[in-house]
Amino acid sequence: MAYLKRMVDRYWPHGIPEPEQKASLLNEPIAFRDTGDARVLHRWPKGRPLHAVVAECLANVELLLGQLEAGVRVTDNQRDLVRQLYVATQRQREVLAAALRLEELE
């Protein structure tokens, strides 16, 4: 008889307790700053680090220099403007490279 009771208990369906619902950002109501213990949901990602922005600018300046050094076709009255652009771009590359070497920039 004990054997039969163990078999019935073994294969008889048991009640499964409901899992505890944990708070997360998905099932939590949207809260605003002016309510006491609310979490603030940020809509925008944090800005890129300044070091990354300067590095990207330097890469773009070097691309521009490469194209200017490869040659640009302009009329005679625009040659001075292109020369000024080239000189200013070289200076900008020097300044951006020096800024990347700063340790405080990060």
C-alpha positions as CSV (number, residue, x, y, z in Angstrom):
1,M,0.0,0.0,0.0
2,A,2.8,2.4,0.8
3,Y,4.4,1.6,-2.6
4,L,1.1,2.5,-4.3
5,K,0.8,5.8,-2.3
6,R,4.4,6.7,-3.3
7,M,3.6,6.0,-7.0
8,V,0.4,8.1,-6.8
9,D,2.3,11.0,-5.1
10,R,5.1,10.7,-7.6
11,Y,2.9,11.0,-10.7
12,W,0.1,13.1,-9.4
13,P,0.2,16.8,-10.6
14,H,1.4,19.2,-8.0
15,G,0.5,22.9,-7.7
16,I,3.2,25.2,-9.2
17,P,3.6,28.4,-7.3
18,E,3.5,31.6,-9.3
19,P,6.9,33.1,-9.8
20,E,7.7,36.3,-7.9
21,Q,7.4,39.3,-10.2
22,K,10.5,41.4,-10.0
23,A,10.5,45.1,-10.8
24,S,12.3,46.0,-14.0
25,L,12.3,48.9,-16.4
26,L,10.0,46.9,-18.7
27,N,7.2,46.2,-16.2
28,E,7.6,49.4,-14.2
29,P,5.3,52.3,-15.0
30,I,7.0,55.4,-16.6
31,A,7.8,57.8,-13.8
32,F,8.8,61.5,-14.0
33,R,11.3,63.4,-12.0
34,D,8.8,65.2,-9.8
35,T,7.5,62.0,-8.1
36,G,9.4,61.0,-5.0
37,D,11.2,57.6,-5.5
38,A,11.0,57.4,-9.2
39,R,13.8,56.3,-11.6
40,V,14.6,58.6,-14.4
41,L,14.5,57.1,-17.8
42,H,17.0,58.8,-20.1
43,R,15.7,59.3,-23.6
44,W,19.0,60.2,-25.2
45,P,22.3,58.3,-24.9
46,K,25.2,60.0,-23.2
47,G,27.3,62.2,-25.5
48,R,30.4,60.8,-27.0
49,P,33.6,61.5,-25.2
50,L,35.5,64.6,-26.3
51,H,38.5,62.5,-27.2
52,A,36.4,60.5,-29.7
53,V,35.0,63.6,-31.3
54,V,38.5,65.2,-31.7
55,A,39.8,61.9,-33.2
56,E,37.0,61.8,-35.7
57,C,37.6,65.4,-36.7
58,L,41.3,64.7,-37.1
59,A,40.5,61.8,-39.4
60,N,38.2,64.0,-41.5
61,V,40.8,66.7,-41.7
62,E,43.4,64.2,-42.9
63,L,41.0,63.0,-45.6
64,L,40.5,66.5,-46.8
65,L,44.3,67.1,-46.9
66,G,44.7,63.9,-48.9
67,Q,42.2,65.1,-51.5
68,L,43.8,68.6,-51.6
69,E,47.2,67.1,-52.0
70,A,46.0,64.8,-54.8
71,G,45.0,67.9,-56.8
72,V,42.0,70.1,-57.2
73,R,40.9,71.7,-60.5
74,V,39.8,75.3,-60.0
75,T,39.9,78.4,-62.1
76,D,42.8,80.8,-61.7
77,N,40.8,83.3,-59.5
78,Q,40.0,80.5,-57.0
79,R,43.5,79.2,-56.6
80,D,44.2,81.5,-53.7
81,L,41.1,80.3,-51.8
82,V,42.1,76.7,-52.2
83,R,45.7,77.5,-51.1
84,Q,44.2,79.2,-47.9
85,L,42.0,76.1,-47.3
86,Y,45.1,73.9,-47.6
87,V,47.1,76.0,-45.2
88,A,44.3,76.3,-42.7
89,T,43.7,72.5,-42.9
90,Q,47.3,71.8,-42.2
91,R,47.2,74.0,-39.1
92,Q,44.0,72.4,-38.0
93,R,45.6,69.0,-38.2
94,E,48.5,70.1,-36.0
95,V,46.1,71.5,-33.4
96,L,43.9,68.4,-33.4
97,A,46.9,66.1,-33.1
98,A,48.2,68.2,-30.2
99,A,44.8,68.1,-28.5
100,L,44.7,64.3,-28.7
101,R,48.0,64.1,-26.8
102,L,46.5,65.9,-23.9
103,E,45.8,63.6,-21.0
104,E,43.1,65.8,-19.5
105,L,41.0,65.5,-22.7
106,E,39.6,62.1,-21.7
